[in-house]
Amino acid sequence: MSANGALLVSWYTTKVDVKFTRAARKHKVGRERALQAMHNASYTGEILMGGDAKKILWLGHDNTGRALEIITVQDSPTQPIVVIHVMDLRSKYRHLYEQSKETT
């Protein structure tokens, strides 16, 4: 945990803070659940969306086993990861989630 209580994600070799936009809260998934799913992610990969920033898709489950999809941006490895989208896993990404669980 960081000084402000946020979970530090160690997807990279160094730990970075995770911040949430207001838009990330649209589907009413709590921050703690999202952080758990990021920590438990069985799939992460770059996705193509509008804008210049590289966007990363995380597919993982929270501590209750509920699968979530999370989209983040990060300007550089030393900057915080910014969560811009969190919701229950949709069928659109279900195949990636299921395939990644088989290999982990």
SEDRENLO-358006 format. One record per atom (N, C-alpha, C): residue number from 0; chain; x, y, z; residue in three letters; atom name. Coordinates in nm, 2 decimals, m for minus. Layout:
! residues N
+-----+-------+--------+--------+--------+-----+------+
!   n ! chain !   east !  north !     up ! res ! atom !
+-----+-------+--------+--------+--------+-----+------+
! NUM !     A !      X !      Y !      Z ! ALA !   CA !
...
+-----+-------+--------+--------+--------+-----+------+
//
This chain:
! residues 104
+-----+-------+--------+--------+--------+-----+------+
!   n ! chain !   east !  north !     up ! res ! atom !
+-----+-------+--------+--------+--------+-----+------+
!   0 !     A !   0.08 !  m0.12 !   0.00 ! MET !    N !
!   0 !     A !   0.00 !   0.00 !   0.00 ! MET !   CA !
!   0 !     A !   0.09 !   0.12 !   0.00 ! MET !    C !
!   1 !     A !   0.04 !   0.23 !  m0.07 ! SER !    N !
!   1 !     A !   0.11 !   0.35 !  m0.07 ! SER !   CA !
!   1 !     A !   0.07 !   0.43 !   0.05 ! SER !    C !
!   2 !     A !   0.13 !   0.55 !   0.07 ! ALA !    N !
!   2 !     A !   0.10 !   0.63 !   0.19 ! ALA !   CA !
!   2 !     A !  m0.05 !   0.68 !   0.19 ! ALA !    C !
!   3 !     A !  m0.11 !   0.69 !   0.07 ! ASN !    N !
!   3 !     A !  m0.25 !   0.73 !   0.06 ! ASN !   CA !
!   3 !     A !  m0.35 !   0.62 !   0.06 ! ASN !    C !
!   4 !     A !  m0.30 !   0.50 !   0.09 ! GLY !    N !
!   4 !     A !  m0.38 !   0.38 !   0.10 ! GLY !   CA !
!   4 !     A !  m0.41 !   0.31 !  m0.03 ! GLY !    C !
!   5 !     A !  m0.36 !   0.35 !  m0.14 ! ALA !    N !
!   5 !     A !  m0.39 !   0.29 !  m0.27 ! ALA !   CA !
!   5 !     A !  m0.29 !   0.17 !  m0.28 ! ALA !    C !
!   6 !     A !  m0.35 !   0.06 !  m0.34 ! LEU !    N !
!   6 !     A !  m0.27 !  m0.06 !  m0.37 ! LEU !   CA !
!   6 !     A !  m0.16 !  m0.02 !  m0.48 ! LEU !    C !
!   7 !     A !  m0.04 !  m0.07 !  m0.45 ! LEU !    N !
!   7 !     A !   0.06 !  m0.05 !  m0.55 ! LEU !   CA !
!   7 !     A !   0.06 !  m0.18 !  m0.64 ! LEU !    C !
!   8 !     A !   0.05 !  m0.16 !  m0.77 ! VAL !    N !
!   8 !     A !   0.04 !  m0.27 !  m0.86 ! VAL !   CA !
!   8 !     A !   0.19 !  m0.30 !  m0.91 ! VAL !    C !
!   9 !     A !   0.22 !  m0.43 !  m0.90 ! SER !    N !
!   9 !     A !   0.36 !  m0.46 !  m0.94 ! SER !   CA !
!   9 !     A !   0.36 !  m0.54 !  m1.07 ! SER !    C !
!  10 !     A !   0.28 !  m0.49 !  m1.17 ! TRP !    N !
!  10 !     A !   0.28 !  m0.55 !  m1.30 ! TRP !   CA !
!  10 !     A !   0.41 !  m0.52 !  m1.37 ! TRP !    C !
!  11 !     A !   0.47 !  m0.40 !  m1.34 ! TYR !    N !
!  11 !     A !   0.60 !  m0.36 !  m1.39 ! TYR !   CA !
!  11 !     A !   0.71 !  m0.41 !  m1.29 ! TYR !    C !
!  12 !     A !   0.83 !  m0.39 !  m1.32 ! THR !    N !
!  12 !     A !   0.94 !  m0.43 !  m1.22 ! THR !   CA !
!  12 !     A !   0.94 !  m0.33 !  m1.11 ! THR !    C !
!  13 !     A !   0.89 !  m0.21 !  m1.12 ! THR !    N !
!  13 !     A !   0.88 !  m0.12 !  m1.01 ! THR !   CA !
!  13 !     A !   0.74 !  m0.09 !  m0.98 ! THR !    C !
!  14 !     A !   0.71 !  m0.06 !  m0.86 ! LYS !    N !
!  14 !     A !   0.57 !  m0.04 !  m0.81 ! LYS !   CA !
!  14 !     A !   0.53 !   0.11 !  m0.84 ! LYS !    C !
!  15 !     A !   0.41 !   0.12 !  m0.89 ! VAL !    N !
!  15 !     A !   0.35 !   0.26 !  m0.92 ! VAL !   CA !
!  15 !     A !   0.22 !   0.27 !  m0.86 ! VAL !    C !
!  16 !     A !   0.18 !   0.40 !  m0.83 ! ASP !    N !
!  16 !     A !   0.05 !   0.43 !  m0.78 ! ASP !   CA !
!  16 !     A !  m0.06 !   0.41 !  m0.89 ! ASP !    C !
!  17 !     A !  m0.18 !   0.38 !  m0.84 ! VAL !    N !
!  17 !     A !  m0.29 !   0.36 !  m0.93 ! VAL !   CA !
!  17 !     A !  m0.40 !   0.47 !  m0.90 ! VAL !    C !
!  18 !     A !  m0.44 !   0.55 !  m1.00 ! LYS !    N !
!  18 !     A !  m0.54 !   0.65 !  m0.98 ! LYS !   CA !
!  18 !     A !  m0.66 !   0.62 !  m1.06 ! LYS !    C !
!  19 !     A !  m0.78 !   0.67 !  m1.02 ! PHE !    N !
!  19 !     A !  m0.90 !   0.64 !  m1.09 ! PHE !   CA !
!  19 !     A !  m0.97 !   0.77 !  m1.14 ! PHE !    C !
!  20 !     A !  m1.01 !   0.77 !  m1.26 ! THR !    N !
!  20 !     A !  m1.09 !   0.88 !  m1.32 ! THR !   CA !
!  20 !     A !  m1.24 !   0.87 !  m1.27 ! THR !    C !
!  21 !     A !  m1.31 !   0.97 !  m1.28 ! ARG !    N !
!  21 !     A !  m1.45 !   0.97 !  m1.25 ! ARG !   CA !
!  21 !     A !  m1.53 !   0.87 !  m1.34 ! ARG !    C !
!  22 !     A !  m1.48 !   0.87 !  m1.47 ! ALA !    N !
!  22 !     A !  m1.55 !   0.79 !  m1.57 ! ALA !   CA !
!  22 !     A !  m1.53 !   0.64 !  m1.53 ! ALA !    C !
!  23 !     A !  m1.42 !   0.61 !  m1.46 ! ALA !    N !
!  23 !     A !  m1.39 !   0.47 !  m1.43 ! ALA !   CA !
!  23 !     A !  m1.50 !   0.42 !  m1.33 ! ALA !    C !
!  24 !     A !  m1.57 !   0.51 !  m1.26 ! ARG !    N !
!  24 !     A !  m1.67 !   0.47 !  m1.16 ! ARG !   CA !
!  24 !     A !  m1.81 !   0.46 !  m1.22 ! ARG !    C !
!  25 !     A !  m1.82 !   0.48 !  m1.35 ! LYS !    N !
!  25 !     A !  m1.95 !   0.48 !  m1.42 ! LYS !   CA !
!  25 !     A !  m2.04 !   0.35 !  m1.39 ! LYS !    C !
!  26 !     A !  m1.97 !   0.24 !  m1.39 ! HIS !    N !
!  26 !     A !  m2.04 !   0.11 !  m1.37 ! HIS !   CA !
!  26 !     A !  m2.05 !   0.07 !  m1.22 ! HIS !    C !
!  27 !     A !  m2.01 !   0.16 !  m1.13 ! LYS !    N !
!  27 !     A !  m2.03 !   0.14 !  m0.99 ! LYS !   CA !
!  27 !     A !  m1.95 !   0.02 !  m0.93 ! LYS !    C !
!  28 !     A !  m1.83 !  m0.01 !  m0.99 ! VAL !    N !
!  28 !     A !  m1.74 !  m0.11 !  m0.94 ! VAL !   CA !
!  28 !     A !  m1.64 !  m0.04 !  m0.85 ! VAL !    C !
!  29 !     A !  m1.63 !  m0.08 !  m0.72 ! GLY !    N !
!  29 !     A !  m1.55 !  m0.02 !  m0.63 ! GLY !   CA !
!  29 !     A !  m1.40 !  m0.03 !  m0.66 ! GLY !    C !
!  30 !     A !  m1.33 !   0.07 !  m0.61 ! ARG !    N !
!  30 !     A !  m1.18 !   0.07 !  m0.64 ! ARG !   CA !
!  30 !     A !  m1.11 !  m0.05 !  m0.58 ! ARG !    C !
!  31 !     A !  m1.15 !  m0.10 !  m0.47 ! GLU !    N !
!  31 !     A !  m1.08 !  m0.21 !  m0.41 ! GLU !   CA !
!  31 !     A !  m1.10 !  m0.34 !  m0.50 ! GLU !    C !
!  32 !     A !  m1.22 !  m0.35 !  m0.55 ! ARG !    N !
!  32 !     A !  m1.25 !  m0.47 !  m0.64 ! ARG !   CA !
!  32 !     A !  m1.17 !  m0.46 !  m0.76 ! ARG !    C !
!  33 !     A !  m1.16 !  m0.34 !  m0.82 ! ALA !    N !
!  33 !     A !  m1.08 !  m0.32 !  m0.94 ! ALA !   CA !
!  33 !     A !  m0.93 !  m0.34 !  m0.91 ! ALA !    C !
!  34 !     A !  m0.88 !  m0.30 !  m0.80 ! LEU !    N !
!  34 !     A !  m0.74 !  m0.32 !  m0.77 ! LEU !   CA !
!  34 !     A !  m0.71 !  m0.47 !  m0.75 ! LEU !    C !
!  35 !     A !  m0.81 !  m0.54 !  m0.69 ! GLN !    N !
!  35 !     A !  m0.79 !  m0.68 !  m0.67 ! GLN !   CA !
!  35 !     A !  m0.79 !  m0.75 !  m0.80 ! GLN !    C !
!  36 !     A !  m0.87 !  m0.72 !  m0.89 ! ALA !    N !
!  36 !     A !  m0.88 !  m0.78 !  m1.03 ! ALA !   CA !
!  36 !     A !  m0.75 !  m0.75 !  m1.10 ! ALA !    C !
!  37 !     A !  m0.69 !  m0.63 !  m1.09 ! MET !    N !
!  37 !     A !  m0.56 !  m0.59 !  m1.15 ! MET !   CA !
!  37 !     A !  m0.45 !  m0.68 !  m1.09 ! MET !    C !
!  38 !     A !  m0.45 !  m0.70 !  m0.96 ! HIS !    N !
!  38 !     A !  m0.35 !  m0.78 !  m0.90 ! HIS !   CA !
!  38 !     A !  m0.36 !  m0.92 !  m0.94 ! HIS !    C !
!  39 !     A !  m0.49 !  m0.97 !  m0.96 ! ASN !    N !
!  39 !     A !  m0.51 !  m1.11 !  m1.00 ! ASN !   CA !
!  39 !     A !  m0.52 !  m1.13 !  m1.15 ! ASN !    C !
!  40 !     A !  m0.49 !  m1.03 !  m1.23 ! ALA !    N !
!  40 !     A !  m0.52 !  m1.03 !  m1.37 ! ALA !   CA !
!  40 !     A !  m0.45 !  m1.15 !  m1.44 ! ALA !    C !
!  41 !     A !  m0.52 !  m1.23 !  m1.52 ! SER !    N !
!  41 !     A !  m0.47 !  m1.34 !  m1.59 ! SER !   CA !
!  41 !     A !  m0.44 !  m1.29 !  m1.73 ! SER !    C !
!  42 !     A !  m0.49 !  m1.18 !  m1.77 ! TYR !    N !
!  42 !     A !  m0.46 !  m1.12 !  m1.91 ! TYR !   CA !
!  42 !     A !  m0.43 !  m0.97 !  m1.90 ! TYR !    C !
!  43 !     A !  m0.33 !  m0.93 !  m1.96 ! THR !    N !
!  43 !     A !  m0.30 !  m0.78 !  m1.98 ! THR !   CA !
!  43 !     A !  m0.25 !  m0.77 !  m2.12 ! THR !    C !
!  44 !     A !  m0.30 !  m0.67 !  m2.19 ! GLY !    N !
!  44 !     A !  m0.25 !  m0.64 !  m2.33 ! GLY !   CA !
!  44 !     A !  m0.29 !  m0.51 !  m2.38 ! GLY !    C !
!  45 !     A !  m0.22 !  m0.46 !  m2.47 ! GLU !    N !
!  45 !     A !  m0.25 !  m0.32 !  m2.53 ! GLU !   CA !
!  45 !     A !  m0.37 !  m0.34 !  m2.62 ! GLU !    C !
!  46 !     A !  m0.46 !  m0.24 !  m2.61 ! ILE !    N !
!  46 !     A !  m0.57 !  m0.24 !  m2.70 ! ILE !   CA !
!  46 !     A !  m0.57 !  m0.11 !  m2.78 ! ILE !    C !
!  47 !     A !  m0.63 !  m0.11 !  m2.90 ! LEU !    N !
!  47 !     A !  m0.64 !   0.01 !  m2.98 ! LEU !   CA !
!  47 !     A !  m0.77 !   0.08 !  m2.95 ! LEU !    C !
!  48 !     A !  m0.76 !   0.20 !  m2.91 ! MET !    N !
!  48 !     A !  m0.87 !   0.29 !  m2.89 ! MET !   CA !
!  48 !     A !  m0.83 !   0.43 !  m2.93 ! MET !    C !
!  49 !     A !  m0.93 !   0.52 !  m2.93 ! GLY !    N !
!  49 !     A !  m0.89 !   0.66 !  m2.98 ! GLY !   CA !
!  49 !     A !  m0.80 !   0.73 !  m2.88 ! GLY !    C !
!  50 !     A !  m0.73 !   0.83 !  m2.93 ! GLY !    N !
!  50 !     A !  m0.64 !   0.91 !  m2.85 ! GLY !   CA !
!  50 !     A !  m0.50 !   0.86 !  m2.87 ! GLY !    C !
!  51 !     A !  m0.40 !   0.94 !  m2.81 ! ASP !    N !
!  51 !     A !  m0.26 !   0.91 !  m2.83 ! ASP !   CA !
!  51 !     A !  m0.20 !   0.82 !  m2.73 ! ASP !    C !
!  52 !     A !  m0.26 !   0.81 !  m2.61 ! ALA !    N !
!  52 !     A !  m0.20 !   0.73 !  m2.50 ! ALA !   CA !
!  52 !     A !  m0.22 !   0.58 !  m2.53 ! ALA !    C !
!  53 !     A !  m0.12 !   0.51 !  m2.49 ! LYS !    N !
!  53 !     A !  m0.13 !   0.36 !  m2.50 ! LYS !   CA !
!  53 !     A !  m0.23 !   0.31 !  m2.39 ! LYS !    C !
!  54 !     A !  m0.32 !   0.23 !  m2.43 ! LYS !    N !
!  54 !     A !  m0.42 !   0.18 !  m2.33 ! LYS !   CA !
!  54 !     A !  m0.40 !   0.03 !  m2.31 ! LYS !    C !
!  55 !     A !  m0.41 !  m0.01 !  m2.18 ! ILE !    N !
!  55 !     A !  m0.38 !  m0.15 !  m2.15 ! ILE !   CA !
!  55 !     A !  m0.51 !  m0.21 !  m2.09 ! ILE !    C !
!  56 !     A !  m0.55 !  m0.32 !  m2.14 ! LEU !    N !
!  56 !     A !  m0.67 !  m0.40 !  m2.10 ! LEU !   CA !
!  56 !     A !  m0.62 !  m0.50 !  m2.00 ! LEU !    C !
!  57 !     A !  m0.69 !  m0.50 !  m1.88 ! TRP !    N !
!  57 !     A !  m0.66 !  m0.60 !  m1.77 ! TRP !   CA !
!  57 !     A !  m0.79 !  m0.68 !  m1.76 ! TRP !    C !
!  58 !     A !  m0.77 !  m0.81 !  m1.76 ! LEU !    N !
!  58 !     A !  m0.88 !  m0.90 !  m1.73 ! LEU !   CA !
!  58 !     A !  m0.85 !  m0.99 !  m1.61 ! LEU !    C !
!  59 !     A !  m0.93 !  m0.98 !  m1.51 ! GLY !    N !
!  59 !     A !  m0.90 !  m1.05 !  m1.38 ! GLY !   CA !
!  59 !     A !  m1.02 !  m1.06 !  m1.30 ! GLY !    C !
!  60 !     A !  m1.01 !  m1.13 !  m1.19 ! HIS !    N !
!  60 !     A !  m1.12 !  m1.15 !  m1.09 ! HIS !   CA !
!  60 !     A !  m1.09 !  m1.08 !  m0.96 ! HIS !    C !
!  61 !     A !  m1.19 !  m1.04 !  m0.89 ! ASP !    N !
!  61 !     A !  m1.18 !  m0.98 !  m0.76 ! ASP !   CA !
!  61 !     A !  m1.17 !  m1.10 !  m0.66 ! ASP !    C !
!  62 !     A !  m1.17 !  m1.07 !  m0.53 ! ASN !    N !
!  62 !     A !  m1.16 !  m1.17 !  m0.43 ! ASN !   CA !
!  62 !     A !  m1.28 !  m1.25 !  m0.41 ! ASN !    C !
!  63 !     A !  m1.39 !  m1.21 !  m0.48 ! THR !    N !
!  63 !     A !  m1.51 !  m1.30 !  m0.47 ! THR !   CA !
!  63 !     A !  m1.52 !  m1.39 !  m0.60 ! THR !    C !
!  64 !     A !  m1.43 !  m1.37 !  m0.69 ! GLY !    N !
!  64 !     A !  m1.42 !  m1.45 !  m0.81 ! GLY !   CA !
!  64 !     A !  m1.50 !  m1.39 !  m0.93 ! GLY !    C !
!  65 !     A !  m1.55 !  m1.27 !  m0.91 ! ARG !    N !
!  65 !     A !  m1.62 !  m1.19 !  m1.01 ! ARG !   CA !
!  65 !     A !  m1.52 !  m1.14 !  m1.11 ! ARG !    C !
!  66 !     A !  m1.54 !  m1.17 !  m1.24 ! ALA !    N !
!  66 !     A !  m1.44 !  m1.12 !  m1.35 ! ALA !   CA !
!  66 !     A !  m1.47 !  m0.98 !  m1.39 ! ALA !    C !
!  67 !     A !  m1.37 !  m0.90 !  m1.40 ! LEU !    N !
!  67 !     A !  m1.38 !  m0.76 !  m1.44 ! LEU !   CA !
!  67 !     A !  m1.29 !  m0.73 !  m1.56 ! LEU !    C !
!  68 !     A !  m1.33 !  m0.63 !  m1.63 ! GLU !    N !
!  68 !     A !  m1.24 !  m0.57 !  m1.74 ! GLU !   CA !
!  68 !     A !  m1.20 !  m0.43 !  m1.69 ! GLU !    C !
!  69 !     A !  m1.08 !  m0.40 !  m1.71 ! ILE !    N !
!  69 !     A !  m1.02 !  m0.27 !  m1.67 ! ILE !   CA !
!  69 !     A !  m0.94 !  m0.22 !  m1.78 ! ILE !    C !
!  70 !     A !  m0.95 !  m0.09 !  m1.81 ! ILE !    N !
!  70 !     A !  m0.87 !  m0.02 !  m1.91 ! ILE !   CA !
!  70 !     A !  m0.79 !   0.09 !  m1.84 ! ILE !    C !
!  71 !     A !  m0.66 !   0.09 !  m1.86 ! THR !    N !
!  71 !     A !  m0.57 !   0.19 !  m1.80 ! THR !   CA !
!  71 !     A !  m0.49 !   0.26 !  m1.90 ! THR !    C !
!  72 !     A !  m0.44 !   0.38 !  m1.86 ! VAL !    N !
!  72 !     A !  m0.34 !   0.45 !  m1.94 ! VAL !   CA !
!  72 !     A !  m0.22 !   0.49 !  m1.85 ! VAL !    C !
!  73 !     A !  m0.11 !   0.50 !  m1.91 ! GLN !    N !
!  73 !     A !   0.01 !   0.54 !  m1.83 ! GLN !   CA !
!  73 !     A !   0.10 !   0.61 !  m1.92 ! GLN !    C !
!  74 !     A !   0.14 !   0.74 !  m1.89 ! ASP !    N !
!  74 !     A !   0.23 !   0.81 !  m1.98 ! ASP !   CA !
!  74 !     A !   0.37 !   0.76 !  m1.98 ! ASP !    C !
!  75 !     A !   0.42 !   0.71 !  m1.87 ! SER !    N !
!  75 !     A !   0.55 !   0.66 !  m1.86 ! SER !   CA !
!  75 !     A !   0.56 !   0.56 !  m1.74 ! SER !    C !
!  76 !     A !   0.66 !   0.47 !  m1.73 ! PRO !    N !
!  76 !     A !   0.66 !   0.38 !  m1.62 ! PRO !   CA !
!  76 !     A !   0.68 !   0.45 !  m1.48 ! PRO !    C !
!  77 !     A !   0.72 !   0.57 !  m1.48 ! THR !    N !
!  77 !     A !   0.74 !   0.64 !  m1.35 ! THR !   CA !
!  77 !     A !   0.61 !   0.71 !  m1.31 ! THR !    C !
!  78 !     A !   0.52 !   0.72 !  m1.40 ! GLN !    N !
!  78 !     A !   0.39 !   0.79 !  m1.37 ! GLN !   CA !
!  78 !     A !   0.29 !   0.70 !  m1.32 ! GLN !    C !
!  79 !     A !   0.19 !   0.75 !  m1.25 ! PRO !    N !
!  79 !     A !   0.08 !   0.66 !  m1.20 ! PRO !   CA !
!  79 !     A !   0.00 !   0.59 !  m1.31 ! PRO !    C !
!  80 !     A !  m0.05 !   0.47 !  m1.29 ! ILE !    N !
!  80 !     A !  m0.14 !   0.41 !  m1.38 ! ILE !   CA !
!  80 !     A !  m0.27 !   0.47 !  m1.35 ! ILE !    C !
!  81 !     A !  m0.34 !   0.51 !  m1.46 ! VAL !    N !
!  81 !     A !  m0.47 !   0.58 !  m1.45 ! VAL !   CA !
!  81 !     A !  m0.58 !   0.49 !  m1.50 ! VAL !    C !
!  82 !     A !  m0.67 !   0.45 !  m1.41 ! VAL !    N !
!  82 !     A !  m0.78 !   0.36 !  m1.45 ! VAL !   CA !
!  82 !     A !  m0.89 !   0.45 !  m1.51 ! VAL !    C !
!  83 !     A !  m0.93 !   0.42 !  m1.64 ! ILE !    N !
!  83 !     A !  m1.03 !   0.50 !  m1.71 ! ILE !   CA !
!  83 !     A !  m1.16 !   0.42 !  m1.73 ! ILE !    C !
!  84 !     A !  m1.16 !   0.29 !  m1.71 ! HIS !    N !
!  84 !     A !  m1.28 !   0.21 !  m1.73 ! HIS !   CA !
!  84 !     A !  m1.27 !   0.08 !  m1.65 ! HIS !    C !
!  85 !     A !  m1.38 !   0.05 !  m1.58 ! VAL !    N !
!  85 !     A !  m1.40 !  m0.07 !  m1.50 ! VAL !   CA !
!  85 !     A !  m1.54 !  m0.12 !  m1.51 ! VAL !    C !
!  86 !     A !  m1.56 !  m0.25 !  m1.54 ! MET !    N !
!  86 !     A !  m1.69 !  m0.30 !  m1.54 ! MET !   CA !
!  86 !     A !  m1.68 !  m0.45 !  m1.54 ! MET !    C !
!  87 !     A !  m1.80 !  m0.52 !  m1.51 ! ASP !    N !
!  87 !     A !  m1.80 !  m0.66 !  m1.52 ! ASP !   CA !
!  87 !     A !  m1.76 !  m0.71 !  m1.66 ! ASP !    C !
!  88 !     A !  m1.69 !  m0.82 !  m1.66 ! LEU !    N !
!  88 !     A !  m1.64 !  m0.87 !  m1.79 ! LEU !   CA !
!  88 !     A !  m1.75 !  m0.90 !  m1.89 ! LEU !    C !
!  89 !     A !  m1.74 !  m0.84 !  m2.01 ! ARG !    N !
!  89 !     A !  m1.84 !  m0.86 !  m2.12 ! ARG !   CA !
!  89 !     A !  m1.80 !  m0.97 !  m2.20 ! ARG !    C !
!  90 !     A !  m1.89 !  m1.02 !  m2.28 ! SER !    N !
!  90 !     A !  m1.86 !  m1.13 !  m2.37 ! SER !   CA !
!  90 !     A !  m1.76 !  m1.10 !  m2.48 ! SER !    C !
!  91 !     A !  m1.74 !  m0.97 !  m2.50 ! LYS !    N !
!  91 !     A !  m1.64 !  m0.92 !  m2.60 ! LYS !   CA !
!  91 !     A !  m1.50 !  m0.96 !  m2.56 ! LYS !    C !
!  92 !     A !  m1.47 !  m0.97 !  m2.43 ! TYR !    N !
!  92 !     A !  m1.34 !  m1.01 !  m2.39 ! TYR !   CA !
!  92 !     A !  m1.33 !  m1.15 !  m2.32 ! TYR !    C !
!  93 !     A !  m1.45 !  m1.21 !  m2.31 ! ARG !    N !
!  93 !     A !  m1.46 !  m1.34 !  m2.23 ! ARG !   CA !
!  93 !     A !  m1.36 !  m1.44 !  m2.28 ! ARG !    C !
!  94 !     A !  m1.34 !  m1.45 !  m2.42 ! HIS !    N !
!  94 !     A !  m1.25 !  m1.55 !  m2.48 ! HIS !   CA !
!  94 !     A !  m1.11 !  m1.53 !  m2.43 ! HIS !    C !
!  95 !     A !  m1.06 !  m1.40 !  m2.43 ! LEU !    N !
!  95 !     A !  m0.93 !  m1.37 !  m2.38 ! LEU !   CA !
!  95 !     A !  m0.91 !  m1.41 !  m2.24 ! LEU !    C !
!  96 !     A !  m1.01 !  m1.38 !  m2.16 ! TYR !    N !
!  96 !     A !  m1.00 !  m1.42 !  m2.01 ! TYR !   CA !
!  96 !     A !  m0.99 !  m1.57 !  m1.99 ! TYR !    C !
!  97 !     A !  m1.08 !  m1.64 !  m2.06 ! GLU !    N !
!  97 !     A !  m1.08 !  m1.79 !  m2.05 ! GLU !   CA !
!  97 !     A !  m0.95 !  m1.85 !  m2.10 ! GLU !    C !
!  98 !     A !  m0.90 !  m1.81 !  m2.21 ! GLN !    N !
!  98 !     A !  m0.78 !  m1.86 !  m2.26 ! GLN !   CA !
!  98 !     A !  m0.66 !  m1.83 !  m2.17 ! GLN !    C !
!  99 !     A !  m0.66 !  m1.71 !  m2.12 ! SER !    N !
!  99 !     A !  m0.55 !  m1.67 !  m2.03 ! SER !   CA !
!  99 !     A !  m0.55 !  m1.75 !  m1.90 ! SER !    C !
! 100 !     A !  m0.67 !  m1.78 !  m1.85 ! LYS !    N !
! 100 !     A !  m0.68 !  m1.86 !  m1.73 ! LYS !   CA !
! 100 !     A !  m0.63 !  m2.01 !  m1.75 ! LYS !    C !
! 101 !     A !  m0.64 !  m2.06 !  m1.87 ! GLU !    N !
! 101 !     A !  m0.60 !  m2.19 !  m1.90 ! GLU !   CA !
! 101 !     A !  m0.45 !  m2.20 !  m1.90 ! GLU !    C !
! 102 !     A !  m0.38 !  m2.09 !  m1.93 ! THR !    N !
! 102 !     A !  m0.23 !  m2.09 !  m1.94 ! THR !   CA !
! 102 !     A !  m0.16 !  m2.05 !  m1.82 ! THR !    C !
! 103 !     A !  m0.24 !  m2.00 !  m1.72 ! THR !    N !
! 103 !     A !  m0.17 !  m1.95 !  m1.59 ! THR !   CA !
! 103 !     A !  m0.19 !  m2.05 !  m1.48 ! THR !    C !
+-----+-------+--------+--------+--------+-----+------+
//
